[in-house]
Amino acid sequence: MSKIFTAAALDHYSVPELRTLFRQAQLDLAASEAETPERRDALASMENISRAIAMRTASTPTI
């Protein structure tokens, strides 16, 4: 991936799409070498995607 997903960029994705992006970031993390920009980017993306998922699922009303 080698791209950091920002909160603003993630606003346009649905929860299922965010989960797919999160899984891809996990795979990128697993494929990266320690202490590389790719690893840093994957971790940052995972954190941002995780927050976006949490924001959307926390604000979803349940009946």
Secondary structure, DSSP 4 states (H G I P E B T S, - for coil): ---PPPHHHHTT--HHHHHHHHHHHHHHHHHSPTTSHHHHHHHHHHHHHHHHHHHHHHSS---
